[in-house]
């Protein structure tokens, strides 16, 4: 027996590999016989598998693709055990080929063979991960060079789902475990992981995307991007970031990133690519500073991507561009600045919103270049002044974003007015005179009104006159929605520097400058010409032209008398009642103008006008019309330069206070109380006549009212009556 075993020795190298495989034969009888032969053959020889491991591997590698399914299955099972316990250096050198072969066997027609191949592939993946650890140094780098191309090409891009899952998991695990061994291979891993962000998405998302509206699609894509950024693939990409080297980044990786930013079909791949670049900007500043040419290429692609139709991609590209900007060349910085300047001047909302997102990200993530502030601040303020309808939620959100950007870039509005008022005026005038969009003209007028109200132009009479002329020229033509903003801007200019203008204009010039406003007072739109009448009254007050003031007062009185005659008609129908309500709205707009015009009258003429005011407040006119006048009345009382009798005015306002307190209109009552305070203060300073001796009943009633008790009126009235 011993002699027979000795005689078999030269043939063991041929027998052992085959016997090793037959031990895993799917036929249990064959398996049992072969195990007995194996035991008898190797009983006197220790470490047989270790000795013949390379020969066994060669045998198994050949039989993995054998035509007989039993041979393929037994080869896979045998290989799984061989790799687990006896993986030699020679075996490791064939890992690349082995992955490719096992991927093919994973697609076998026989299910049991596929299961066996899956077991072998799992063993191969485990040993690969162990061998790729960073502690193995150059060997790990060499192994990754053999394995990764095959895993990406044949595994991740395989049509077999099991291959894709195992291969992608292998790449993610390698990213976490390989450490510095990844340095030469990030150009293979990064594009693969980025592509997988889109490929591993549920097909249901694409189904929903194809059937969604634009707003729904934006919400859906935002959710997809959020999920992708927290996915295992993105986690693996973050693990790769510290091991990106200059040579690899410049030679291959940057070009592949540019290609994926430009051409990738998947939304999550493109946004994932942006996130990877952002991670590089945050963690690898020195690398990017030394790779300016590569950064310039990415900047150009990101900039062109801002014109994409998908709003989520535009936001992500804008965010990425803001992080990458400090690492690109001056030429590319200027290109971005020119883009921002160009798009800010666009009349397309979509283009302005794109720049809005870019500027927001720039303000949050980097420092906005100082040379850009002079250009963008006027435009930001212009768009901040946009009027939004109550039910326009998207518009409200947009205004909030412009407000946020404004607060990010400027310390406060008053400082911005001092620093950039010239640029603001320039932008507003260009918009006012050249824009074909009426809403933009209204925004420009609001900008000019804000600049005027800030007081920065009050001493620059020439500039104020130029703005006045531009605004009055813009009044020509029909009335359009928002045109009243031009009137409001003119009124703001007059309040700010009307006195200075009056000192420059002679009487003829004043009348000439007034003509455009007078034309607007006669427009059919009551909402519009109400604003125009108030503005014309302010013009009269500021320029001190009593001739025009008489003309305006006469016009307003005619309107009020006409309105009274219509309201007092008998047999009013429902349509006429509705028309009366409109008339009340109109009167509420024009009666405040009286308070400004009264300042231009003197002596008997002023006394007559005050009597007309008293008659108006005594009449049965709708209470809101009276309230509108009462609100503006302190303006006249405080500035009146004539010493006249305000007794009748005091009594009628006091009566209104009593009446509105009884009617529970407390706000109106408080406003009446304020008027009384102004009259009493004037009387105490001996600037008017106030004789209340004959009106003690009214005074006593006033003292009992809560609104009056809480003011200084009671004490002041007692003093006045005492002196009388």
C-alpha positions as CSV (number, residue, x, y, z in Angstrom):
1,X,0.0,0.0,0.0
2,X,2.8,2.3,0.9
3,X,4.5,1.5,-2.4
4,X,1.3,2.3,-4.3
5,X,1.1,5.7,-2.6
6,X,4.7,6.4,-3.5
7,X,4.1,5.5,-7.1
8,X,1.2,8.0,-7.2
9,X,3.3,10.9,-6.0
10,X,4.4,12.2,-9.5
11,X,0.7,12.3,-10.5
12,X,-0.6,14.3,-7.6
13,X,-0.1,17.6,-9.3
14,X,-2.6,16.4,-12.0
15,X,-5.0,14.5,-9.7
16,X,-5.4,17.0,-6.8
17,X,-6.9,19.9,-8.8
18,X,-9.5,17.6,-10.4
19,X,-10.2,15.7,-7.2
20,X,-10.6,19.1,-5.3
21,X,-13.3,20.2,-7.8
22,X,-15.1,16.8,-7.8
23,X,-15.5,17.1,-4.1
24,X,-18.1,19.8,-4.8
25,X,-20.0,17.9,-7.6
26,X,-23.8,18.5,-7.4
27,X,-24.4,14.8,-7.6
28,X,-24.1,13.6,-4.0
29,X,-23.0,10.1,-5.0
30,X,-20.1,11.4,-7.2
31,X,-19.3,13.9,-4.4
32,X,-19.1,11.1,-1.8
33,X,-16.9,8.9,-3.9
34,X,-14.5,11.7,-4.8
35,X,-14.2,12.8,-1.1
36,X,-13.2,9.2,-0.3
37,X,-10.6,9.1,-3.0
38,X,-9.4,12.6,-1.9
39,X,-9.0,11.3,1.7
40,X,-7.2,8.2,0.6
41,X,-4.9,10.1,-1.7
42,X,-4.0,12.9,0.7
43,X,-4.1,11.1,4.1
44,X,-0.3,10.9,4.4
45,X,0.3,14.4,3.0
46,X,-0.2,17.5,5.0
47,X,-1.1,20.9,3.5
48,X,-2.0,19.5,0.2
49,X,-4.3,22.4,-0.7
50,X,-1.6,25.0,0.2
51,X,0.9,23.1,-1.9
52,X,-1.2,22.8,-5.0
53,X,-3.3,26.0,-4.6
54,X,-2.0,27.6,-7.8
55,X,-2.6,24.4,-9.8
56,X,-6.1,24.0,-8.3
57,X,-6.9,27.6,-9.2
58,X,-5.7,27.1,-12.8
59,X,-8.0,24.0,-13.1
60,X,-11.0,25.9,-11.6
61,X,-10.4,28.9,-13.8
62,X,-10.6,26.7,-16.9
63,X,-13.7,24.8,-15.8
64,X,-15.7,27.8,-14.7
65,X,-16.9,28.1,-18.3
66,X,-17.1,24.4,-19.1
67,X,-20.0,23.4,-21.3
68,X,-21.4,21.1,-18.6
69,X,-23.4,22.8,-16.0
70,X,-22.3,20.3,-13.3
71,X,-18.7,21.2,-13.9
72,X,-19.4,25.0,-13.8
73,X,-21.4,24.7,-10.6
74,X,-18.8,22.5,-8.8
75,X,-16.0,24.9,-10.0
76,X,-17.8,27.9,-8.5
77,X,-18.3,26.2,-5.2
78,X,-14.7,24.9,-5.1
79,X,-13.4,28.4,-6.0
80,X,-15.4,30.0,-3.2
81,X,-13.7,27.7,-0.6
82,X,-10.3,28.0,-2.2
83,X,-10.4,31.9,-2.1
84,X,-11.6,31.9,1.5
85,X,-8.7,29.9,2.9
86,X,-5.9,29.5,0.4
87,X,-5.5,32.7,-1.7
88,X,-2.0,32.9,-3.0
89,X,-0.1,35.8,-4.6
90,X,-0.4,34.1,-8.0
91,X,-4.2,33.8,-7.6
92,X,-4.4,37.5,-6.7
93,X,-2.7,38.4,-10.0
94,X,-5.7,36.9,-11.8
95,X,-8.4,38.7,-9.9
96,X,-9.3,40.9,-12.8
97,X,-9.9,37.9,-15.1
98,X,-11.7,36.1,-12.4
99,X,-14.2,38.9,-11.9
100,X,-14.9,39.0,-15.6
101,X,-15.5,35.2,-15.7
102,X,-17.7,35.1,-12.6
103,X,-19.8,38.0,-14.0
104,X,-20.5,35.8,-17.0
105,X,-21.4,32.8,-14.9
106,X,-23.7,34.9,-12.8
107,X,-25.9,35.1,-16.0
108,X,-25.9,31.3,-16.4
109,X,-29.0,29.6,-17.7
110,X,-29.0,27.2,-14.8
111,X,-30.2,28.7,-11.5
112,X,-28.0,26.5,-9.2
113,X,-25.0,27.6,-11.2
114,X,-26.0,31.2,-10.7
115,X,-26.3,30.7,-7.0
116,X,-22.9,29.0,-6.9
117,X,-21.3,31.8,-8.9
118,X,-22.8,34.3,-6.5
119,X,-21.2,32.5,-3.6
120,X,-17.8,32.5,-5.4
121,X,-18.2,36.2,-6.3
122,X,-18.9,37.1,-2.7
123,X,-15.8,35.3,-1.6
124,X,-13.8,37.1,-4.3
125,X,-15.2,40.5,-3.2
126,X,-14.3,39.8,0.5
127,X,-10.7,38.8,-0.3
128,X,-10.4,41.8,-2.7
129,X,-11.5,44.2,0.1
130,X,-9.0,42.7,2.5
131,X,-6.2,42.9,-0.1
132,X,-7.0,46.5,-1.1
133,X,-6.6,47.9,2.4
134,X,-4.3,50.9,2.7
135,X,-2.0,48.9,5.0
136,X,-0.9,46.8,1.9
137,X,0.6,49.8,0.2
138,X,1.8,49.4,-3.4
139,X,0.2,45.9,-3.6
140,X,-3.2,47.3,-2.9
141,X,-2.7,50.1,-5.5
142,X,-1.7,47.4,-8.1
143,X,-4.6,45.2,-7.3
144,X,-7.1,48.1,-7.6
145,X,-5.6,48.8,-11.0
146,X,-6.4,45.3,-12.1
147,X,-9.8,45.0,-10.5
148,X,-11.5,48.4,-10.8
149,X,-11.7,48.7,-14.6
150,X,-13.3,45.2,-14.9
151,X,-15.7,45.8,-12.0
152,X,-16.8,49.1,-13.6
153,X,-17.1,47.9,-17.2
154,X,-18.3,44.4,-16.6
155,X,-20.0,44.7,-13.3
156,X,-21.6,48.0,-12.6
157,X,-22.6,48.4,-16.3
158,X,-23.8,44.8,-16.5
159,X,-27.4,44.0,-17.5
160,X,-27.5,41.5,-14.7
161,X,-29.0,43.1,-11.6
162,X,-27.0,40.9,-9.2
163,X,-23.7,41.9,-10.8
164,X,-24.6,45.6,-10.6
165,X,-25.5,45.5,-7.0
166,X,-22.4,43.5,-5.9
167,X,-20.1,45.6,-8.0
168,X,-21.4,48.9,-6.8
169,X,-21.2,47.7,-3.2
170,X,-17.6,46.6,-3.8
171,X,-16.7,50.1,-5.2
172,X,-18.4,51.9,-2.2
173,X,-16.6,49.6,0.3
174,X,-13.3,50.1,-1.5
175,X,-13.8,53.9,-1.3
176,X,-14.2,53.6,2.5
177,X,-11.4,51.0,3.1
178,X,-8.7,51.5,0.5
179,X,-7.5,54.9,1.8
180,X,-4.3,56.2,0.1
181,X,-4.4,53.3,-2.3
182,X,-7.2,55.1,-4.1
183,X,-5.0,58.0,-5.3
184,X,-4.2,56.6,-8.7
185,X,-7.7,55.3,-9.3
186,X,-10.2,58.1,-8.4
187,X,-10.5,58.9,-12.1
188,X,-12.2,55.5,-12.5
189,X,-14.2,55.4,-9.2
190,X,-15.7,58.9,-9.2
191,X,-17.4,58.9,-12.6
192,X,-18.8,55.4,-11.8
193,X,-20.3,56.5,-8.5
194,X,-21.7,59.6,-10.0
195,X,-23.4,57.7,-12.8
196,X,-24.8,55.3,-10.3
197,X,-26.7,58.1,-8.6
198,X,-29.0,58.3,-11.5
199,X,-28.9,54.6,-12.5
200,X,-30.0,53.3,-9.1
201,X,-33.0,55.6,-8.9
202,X,-36.4,54.0,-8.9
203,X,-38.1,53.9,-12.3
204,X,-41.2,55.2,-10.5
205,X,-39.5,58.6,-10.2
206,X,-39.0,58.9,-13.9
207,X,-42.7,57.8,-14.4
208,X,-43.8,60.6,-12.1
209,X,-41.5,63.1,-13.7
210,X,-42.9,62.5,-17.2
211,X,-46.4,63.2,-15.9
212,X,-45.7,66.2,-13.7
213,X,-46.3,69.9,-14.3
214,X,-43.4,72.3,-14.2
215,X,-44.0,73.2,-10.5
216,X,-44.5,69.6,-9.5
217,X,-41.4,68.6,-11.4
218,X,-39.3,71.2,-9.6
219,X,-40.5,69.8,-6.2
220,X,-39.9,66.2,-7.4
221,X,-36.4,67.0,-8.7
222,X,-35.5,68.8,-5.4
223,X,-36.6,65.7,-3.5
224,X,-34.5,63.5,-5.8
225,X,-31.4,65.6,-5.4
226,X,-31.9,65.6,-1.6
227,X,-32.1,61.8,-1.5
228,X,-29.1,61.5,-3.8
229,X,-27.0,63.7,-1.6
230,X,-27.6,61.5,1.4
231,X,-27.2,58.2,-0.5
232,X,-24.4,55.6,0.1
233,X,-22.9,56.5,-3.3
234,X,-22.5,60.1,-2.2
235,X,-21.0,59.0,1.1
236,X,-18.5,57.0,-0.8
237,X,-17.6,60.0,-3.0
238,X,-16.9,62.1,0.1
239,X,-14.5,59.4,1.3
240,X,-12.6,59.7,-2.0
241,X,-12.2,63.5,-1.8
242,X,-9.0,63.5,0.5
243,X,-7.2,61.2,-2.0
244,X,-7.6,63.2,-5.2
245,X,-4.1,64.1,-6.4
246,X,-3.0,67.0,-8.7
247,X,-1.7,64.8,-11.6
248,X,-4.9,62.6,-11.7
249,X,-7.2,65.6,-11.3
250,X,-5.5,67.6,-14.1
251,X,-5.0,64.7,-16.5
252,X,-8.3,62.8,-16.4
253,X,-10.7,63.5,-13.5
254,X,-11.4,67.1,-14.3
255,X,-12.2,66.3,-17.9
256,X,-14.6,63.5,-16.8
257,X,-16.3,65.8,-14.4
258,X,-16.7,68.4,-17.1
259,X,-18.2,65.7,-19.4
260,X,-20.7,64.6,-16.8
261,X,-21.7,68.2,-16.0
262,X,-22.3,68.9,-19.6
263,X,-23.7,65.6,-21.1
264,X,-25.1,63.5,-18.3
265,X,-28.8,62.7,-18.8
266,X,-29.5,62.1,-15.1
267,X,-30.5,65.1,-12.9
268,X,-28.9,63.5,-9.8
269,X,-25.7,62.7,-11.6
270,X,-25.2,66.3,-12.6
271,X,-26.2,67.6,-9.2
272,X,-24.0,65.0,-7.5
273,X,-21.1,66.1,-9.6
274,X,-21.7,69.6,-8.4
275,X,-21.7,68.4,-4.8
276,X,-18.4,66.5,-5.4
277,X,-16.8,69.7,-6.7
278,X,-18.2,71.6,-3.7
279,X,-16.6,69.0,-1.4
280,X,-13.3,69.5,-3.2
281,X,-13.6,73.3,-2.7
282,X,-14.2,72.9,1.0
283,X,-11.5,70.2,1.7
284,X,-8.9,70.5,-1.0
285,X,-8.2,74.3,-1.5
286,X,-4.5,73.8,-2.1
287,X,-5.2,71.2,-4.9
288,X,-7.7,73.5,-6.7
289,X,-5.4,76.5,-6.3
290,X,-2.7,74.6,-8.2
291,X,-5.2,73.4,-10.9
292,X,-6.6,76.8,-12.2
293,X,-6.9,75.6,-15.8
294,X,-9.0,72.6,-14.8
295,X,-11.1,74.9,-12.6
296,X,-11.6,77.3,-15.5
297,X,-13.0,74.5,-17.6
298,X,-15.5,73.5,-15.0
299,X,-16.5,77.2,-14.4
300,X,-17.3,77.5,-18.1
301,X,-19.5,74.4,-18.1
302,X,-21.2,75.5,-14.9
303,X,-21.9,79.0,-16.4
304,X,-23.4,77.5,-19.6
305,X,-25.5,75.2,-17.4
306,X,-27.2,78.2,-15.8
307,X,-29.2,78.3,-19.1
308,X,-30.6,74.8,-18.5
309,X,-34.4,74.4,-18.5
310,X,-34.4,72.5,-15.3
311,X,-34.6,75.0,-12.3
312,X,-33.1,72.5,-9.8
313,X,-30.0,72.0,-12.0
314,X,-29.6,75.8,-12.4
315,X,-29.7,76.2,-8.6
316,X,-27.1,73.4,-8.1
317,X,-24.9,74.8,-10.8
318,X,-25.1,78.3,-9.3
319,X,-24.2,76.9,-5.9
320,X,-21.2,75.0,-7.2
321,X,-20.0,78.0,-9.3
322,X,-20.1,80.2,-6.1
323,X,-17.7,77.8,-4.3
324,X,-15.4,77.3,-7.3
325,X,-15.1,81.0,-8.2
326,X,-12.1,81.8,-5.8
327,X,-10.0,79.1,-7.6
328,X,-10.5,80.2,-11.2
329,X,-8.5,82.7,-13.2
330,X,-9.3,86.5,-13.5
331,X,-10.5,86.0,-17.0
332,X,-13.3,83.6,-15.9
333,X,-14.2,85.9,-13.0
334,X,-14.7,88.7,-15.5
335,X,-16.8,86.3,-17.7
336,X,-19.1,85.6,-14.7
337,X,-19.4,89.3,-13.8
338,X,-20.3,90.1,-17.4
339,X,-22.9,87.3,-17.3
340,X,-24.4,88.7,-14.1
341,X,-24.5,92.2,-15.6
342,X,-26.1,91.0,-18.8
343,X,-28.8,88.9,-17.1
344,X,-29.7,91.5,-14.5
345,X,-30.7,93.8,-17.4
346,X,-32.9,91.2,-18.9
347,X,-36.7,91.6,-18.9
348,X,-37.2,87.9,-18.6
349,X,-38.2,86.8,-15.1
350,X,-36.5,83.4,-15.5
351,X,-33.1,84.9,-16.4
352,X,-33.3,87.3,-13.5
353,X,-34.2,84.5,-11.1
354,X,-31.2,82.5,-12.2
355,X,-28.9,85.4,-11.4
356,X,-30.7,85.9,-8.1
357,X,-29.8,82.3,-7.1
358,X,-26.2,82.8,-8.2
359,X,-25.9,86.1,-6.3
360,X,-27.5,84.5,-3.2
361,X,-25.0,81.6,-3.3
362,X,-22.1,84.0,-3.9
363,X,-23.1,86.1,-0.9
364,X,-23.4,83.0,1.3
365,X,-20.4,80.9,0.1
366,X,-17.8,83.4,-1.0
367,X,-17.2,87.2,-1.0
368,X,-19.0,89.1,-3.8
369,X,-16.3,91.2,-5.6
370,X,-16.5,94.8,-4.6
371,X,-16.4,96.0,-8.3
372,X,-19.6,94.0,-8.8
373,X,-21.5,95.6,-6.0
374,X,-21.7,99.0,-7.7
375,X,-23.3,97.3,-10.7
376,X,-25.7,94.8,-8.9
377,X,-26.9,96.8,-5.9
378,X,-29.1,99.2,-8.1
379,X,-30.7,96.3,-9.9
380,X,-31.3,94.3,-6.7
381,X,-33.1,97.3,-5.3
382,X,-35.1,97.7,-8.5
383,X,-36.3,94.1,-8.4
384,X,-37.0,94.4,-4.7
385,X,-39.5,97.1,-5.5
386,X,-41.6,94.8,-7.6
387,X,-45.4,94.8,-7.0
388,X,-46.8,91.3,-6.4
389,X,-50.4,90.2,-6.5
390,X,-51.9,88.8,-3.3
391,X,-52.4,85.3,-4.7
392,X,-49.0,85.1,-6.4
393,X,-47.1,82.9,-4.0
394,X,-44.2,82.4,-6.3
395,X,-43.9,86.1,-6.8
396,X,-43.9,86.7,-3.0
397,X,-41.2,84.1,-2.5
398,X,-39.1,85.8,-5.2
399,X,-39.4,89.1,-3.5
400,X,-38.4,87.5,-0.2
401,X,-35.3,86.2,-1.9
402,X,-34.4,89.7,-3.4
403,X,-34.9,91.1,0.1
404,X,-32.6,88.4,1.6
405,X,-30.0,89.2,-1.0
406,X,-30.3,92.9,-0.3
407,X,-29.8,92.4,3.4
408,X,-26.8,90.1,2.7
409,X,-25.0,92.6,0.5
410,X,-25.7,96.0,2.1
411,X,-25.5,97.0,5.8
412,X,-28.8,98.9,5.7
413,X,-30.9,100.8,3.1
414,X,-29.9,104.3,4.2
415,X,-26.2,103.4,3.8
416,X,-26.9,101.9,0.4
417,X,-28.7,105.1,-0.7
418,X,-25.7,107.2,0.3
419,X,-23.2,104.9,-1.5
420,X,-25.0,103.9,-4.6
421,X,-27.7,106.6,-5.2
422,X,-26.1,107.8,-8.4
423,X,-26.1,104.3,-9.9
424,X,-29.6,103.7,-8.6
425,X,-30.9,106.8,-10.3
426,X,-29.1,105.9,-13.5
427,X,-30.6,102.3,-13.6
428,X,-34.0,103.6,-12.8
429,X,-34.0,106.3,-15.5
430,X,-32.8,103.8,-18.1
431,X,-35.5,101.4,-17.1
432,X,-38.2,104.1,-17.0
433,X,-37.3,105.5,-20.5
434,X,-36.4,102.3,-22.4
435,X,-38.4,99.4,-20.9
436,X,-41.4,98.2,-22.8
437,X,-42.8,96.5,-19.7
438,X,-45.1,98.8,-17.7
439,X,-44.4,96.9,-14.5
440,X,-40.7,97.7,-14.9
441,X,-41.5,101.4,-15.3
442,X,-43.5,101.3,-12.1
443,X,-40.6,99.6,-10.3
444,X,-38.2,102.3,-11.6
445,X,-40.6,104.9,-10.3
446,X,-40.6,103.3,-6.8
447,X,-36.8,103.3,-6.8
448,X,-36.7,107.0,-7.6
449,X,-39.3,107.6,-4.9
450,X,-37.2,105.8,-2.3
451,X,-34.1,107.7,-3.3
452,X,-35.9,111.0,-3.0
453,X,-37.4,110.0,0.4
454,X,-34.0,109.2,1.7
455,X,-33.0,112.8,1.3
456,X,-29.6,112.2,-0.5
457,X,-30.7,114.3,-3.4
458,X,-32.3,117.2,-1.6
459,X,-29.4,119.6,-2.2
460,X,-28.9,118.6,-5.8
461,X,-31.5,120.7,-7.5
462,X,-30.3,120.0,-11.0
463,X,-30.7,116.3,-10.4
464,X,-34.1,116.7,-8.9
465,X,-35.3,118.8,-11.8
466,X,-33.9,116.2,-14.3
467,X,-35.8,113.4,-12.4
468,X,-39.0,115.5,-12.3
469,X,-38.8,116.1,-16.1
470,X,-38.2,112.4,-16.8
471,X,-41.1,111.4,-14.6
472,X,-43.5,113.9,-16.1
473,X,-42.4,112.9,-19.6
474,X,-43.2,109.3,-18.7
475,X,-46.8,110.3,-17.8
476,X,-47.7,110.8,-21.5
477,X,-50.0,108.2,-23.0
478,X,-52.8,106.0,-21.6
479,X,-53.2,105.0,-18.0
480,X,-51.8,101.5,-17.3
481,X,-51.7,99.4,-14.2
482,X,-49.2,100.8,-11.8
483,X,-48.8,104.2,-13.5
484,X,-49.8,105.8,-10.2
485,X,-46.3,104.9,-9.0
486,X,-44.9,107.6,-11.3
487,X,-47.2,110.1,-9.6
488,X,-46.1,108.9,-6.2
489,X,-42.4,109.3,-7.2
490,X,-43.1,112.9,-8.3
491,X,-44.8,113.6,-5.0
492,X,-41.8,112.2,-3.1
493,X,-39.5,114.4,-5.2
494,X,-41.6,117.5,-4.4
495,X,-41.6,116.7,-0.6
496,X,-37.9,116.1,-0.7
497,X,-36.7,119.2,-2.6
498,X,-39.8,121.1,-3.8
499,X,-38.8,124.2,-2.0
500,X,-35.4,124.2,-3.7
501,X,-37.0,123.7,-7.1
502,X,-39.3,126.6,-6.3
503,X,-36.4,128.9,-5.6
504,X,-34.9,128.0,-9.0
505,X,-38.1,128.3,-11.1
506,X,-39.9,131.6,-12.0
507,X,-43.7,131.8,-12.2
508,X,-43.8,131.0,-15.9
509,X,-41.6,127.9,-15.4
510,X,-43.7,126.8,-12.5
511,X,-46.9,126.9,-14.6
512,X,-45.1,125.1,-17.5
513,X,-43.9,122.4,-15.1
514,X,-47.4,122.0,-13.7
515,X,-49.1,121.3,-17.0
516,X,-48.2,117.6,-17.3
517,X,-49.7,117.0,-13.8
518,X,-52.8,119.0,-14.6
519,X,-53.3,116.8,-17.6
520,X,-53.2,113.7,-15.4
521,X,-55.8,115.2,-13.1
522,X,-58.4,115.0,-15.8
523,X,-57.8,111.3,-16.7
524,X,-60.9,109.1,-16.6
525,X,-59.4,106.6,-14.2
526,X,-60.5,107.8,-10.8
527,X,-57.9,105.7,-8.9
528,X,-55.2,107.3,-11.0
529,X,-56.3,110.9,-11.2
530,X,-57.0,110.9,-7.4
531,X,-53.3,110.3,-7.0
532,X,-52.6,113.0,-9.6
533,X,-54.8,115.6,-7.8
534,X,-53.0,115.0,-4.5
535,X,-49.6,115.3,-6.2
536,X,-50.8,118.5,-7.9
537,X,-51.8,119.9,-4.5
538,X,-48.3,119.1,-3.1
539,X,-46.8,120.8,-6.2
540,X,-48.8,123.9,-5.3
541,X,-47.8,123.8,-1.7
542,X,-44.1,123.4,-2.4
543,X,-43.9,125.9,-5.2
544,X,-46.1,128.4,-3.4
545,X,-48.1,129.2,-6.6
546,X,-51.5,130.5,-5.3
547,X,-52.9,130.9,-8.8
548,X,-52.6,127.2,-9.5
549,X,-53.9,126.5,-6.0
550,X,-57.1,128.4,-6.7
551,X,-57.5,126.5,-9.9
552,X,-57.1,123.2,-8.1
553,X,-59.4,124.1,-5.2
554,X,-62.1,125.1,-7.6
555,X,-61.7,121.9,-9.5
556,X,-61.9,119.8,-6.3
557,X,-64.9,121.7,-5.0
558,X,-66.7,121.1,-8.3
559,X,-66.0,117.4,-8.0
560,X,-67.3,117.2,-4.4
561,X,-70.5,119.2,-5.2
562,X,-71.2,117.1,-8.2
563,X,-70.8,114.0,-6.2
564,X,-73.2,115.3,-3.5
565,X,-75.8,116.1,-6.0
566,X,-75.7,112.6,-7.4
567,X,-75.9,111.0,-3.9
568,X,-78.9,113.1,-2.9
569,X,-81.1,112.0,-5.8
570,X,-84.2,110.0,-4.9
571,X,-85.0,106.5,-6.2
572,X,-81.4,105.3,-6.3
573,X,-81.1,101.9,-8.0
574,X,-78.7,99.2,-6.9
575,X,-76.4,100.0,-9.8
576,X,-76.3,103.7,-8.8
577,X,-75.6,102.7,-5.2
578,X,-72.6,100.7,-6.4
579,X,-71.5,103.7,-8.4
580,X,-71.8,105.9,-5.3
581,X,-69.4,103.6,-3.4
582,X,-66.9,104.1,-6.2
583,X,-67.4,107.9,-5.9
584,X,-66.7,107.6,-2.2
585,X,-63.4,105.8,-2.9
586,X,-62.6,108.6,-5.4
587,X,-63.4,111.4,-2.8
588,X,-61.3,109.6,-0.2
589,X,-58.3,110.1,-2.5
590,X,-58.9,113.8,-3.4
591,X,-60.1,115.4,-0.2
592,X,-56.6,115.1,1.5
593,X,-55.4,117.5,-1.3
594,X,-57.4,120.3,0.3
595,X,-55.2,120.3,3.4
596,X,-52.2,121.0,1.2
597,X,-54.0,123.7,-0.9
598,X,-55.3,125.6,2.1
599,X,-51.7,126.6,2.9
600,X,-51.6,128.8,-0.2
601,X,-54.6,131.0,0.9
602,X,-54.5,134.1,3.1
603,X,-57.0,136.3,5.0
604,X,-60.6,136.3,3.9
605,X,-60.0,133.8,1.2
606,X,-58.5,131.3,3.7
607,X,-61.4,131.9,6.1
608,X,-63.9,131.2,3.2
609,X,-62.1,127.9,2.4
610,X,-62.1,126.9,6.1
611,X,-65.8,127.4,6.1
612,X,-66.1,125.1,3.1
613,X,-64.1,122.5,5.0
614,X,-66.4,122.8,8.0
615,X,-69.4,122.5,5.7
616,X,-67.9,119.3,4.3
617,X,-67.3,117.8,7.7
618,X,-70.9,118.7,8.7
619,X,-72.5,117.2,5.6
620,X,-73.9,113.7,5.3
621,X,-70.9,112.6,3.2
622,X,-69.8,109.0,3.9
623,X,-67.7,108.9,7.1
624,X,-64.7,107.4,5.4
625,X,-64.4,110.5,3.2
626,X,-64.4,112.7,6.3
627,X,-61.8,110.4,7.9
628,X,-59.5,110.7,4.9
629,X,-59.6,114.5,5.3
630,X,-59.2,114.4,9.1
631,X,-56.0,112.3,8.7
632,X,-54.4,115.0,6.5
633,X,-55.8,118.0,8.4
634,X,-52.9,118.2,11.0
635,X,-50.6,118.9,8.0
636,X,-52.4,122.2,7.4
637,X,-52.9,123.2,11.0
638,X,-49.3,122.7,11.9
639,X,-48.0,124.7,8.9
640,X,-50.6,127.4,8.6
641,X,-49.0,130.9,8.7
642,X,-52.3,132.9,9.1
643,X,-53.9,133.9,12.3
644,X,-57.5,132.9,11.8
645,X,-60.4,131.6,13.8
646,X,-60.4,127.8,14.2
647,X,-63.4,127.7,16.6
648,X,-65.9,126.4,14.0
649,X,-63.3,123.8,12.8
650,X,-62.7,122.7,16.5
651,X,-66.4,122.3,17.2
652,X,-67.1,120.2,14.0
653,X,-64.2,117.9,14.6
654,X,-65.2,117.6,18.3
655,X,-68.7,116.6,17.1
656,X,-67.2,114.1,14.8
657,X,-65.2,112.6,17.7
658,X,-68.3,112.3,19.8
659,X,-70.3,110.8,17.0
660,X,-67.6,108.2,16.1
661,X,-67.0,107.3,19.7
662,X,-70.7,106.4,20.0
663,X,-70.5,104.5,16.7
664,X,-67.6,102.4,18.1
665,X,-65.2,103.8,15.4
666,X,-62.4,104.3,17.8
667,X,-59.6,104.8,15.2
668,X,-61.5,107.6,13.6
669,X,-62.2,109.1,17.1
670,X,-58.5,109.0,17.9
671,X,-57.7,110.7,14.6
672,X,-60.2,113.5,15.5
673,X,-58.5,113.8,18.9
674,X,-55.2,114.4,17.2
675,X,-56.6,117.2,15.2
676,X,-58.1,118.8,18.4
677,X,-54.6,118.6,20.0
678,X,-53.0,120.4,17.1
679,X,-55.7,123.2,17.2
680,X,-55.3,123.6,21.0
681,X,-51.5,123.7,20.7
682,X,-51.8,126.4,18.1
683,X,-54.2,128.4,20.3
684,X,-51.9,128.1,23.3
685,X,-49.1,129.5,21.2
686,X,-51.5,132.4,20.2
687,X,-51.3,131.5,16.5
688,X,-55.0,131.2,16.0
689,X,-58.3,132.2,17.5
690,X,-60.2,129.6,19.6
691,X,-63.3,130.7,21.4
692,X,-65.1,127.9,23.2
693,X,-67.2,129.9,25.7
694,X,-70.4,129.3,23.6
695,X,-69.6,125.7,23.1
696,X,-69.2,124.5,26.7
697,X,-71.7,121.6,26.2
698,X,-69.6,120.2,23.4
699,X,-66.4,120.6,25.5
700,X,-68.0,118.9,28.6
701,X,-69.2,116.0,26.4
702,X,-65.6,115.7,25.0
703,X,-64.1,115.5,28.4
704,X,-66.2,112.4,29.3
705,X,-65.0,110.4,26.3
706,X,-62.3,107.8,26.9
707,X,-60.1,108.7,23.9
708,X,-60.0,112.4,25.1
709,X,-59.4,111.4,28.8
710,X,-56.2,109.5,27.8
711,X,-54.8,112.6,25.9
712,X,-53.7,116.1,26.8
713,X,-56.9,117.6,25.5
714,X,-58.8,117.7,28.8
715,X,-56.1,119.6,30.7
716,X,-55.5,122.0,27.8
717,X,-59.3,122.7,27.4
718,X,-59.6,123.5,31.1
719,X,-56.8,126.0,30.8
720,X,-58.3,127.6,27.7
721,X,-61.7,128.0,29.3
722,X,-60.2,129.4,32.4
723,X,-58.4,132.2,30.5
724,X,-61.7,132.9,28.6
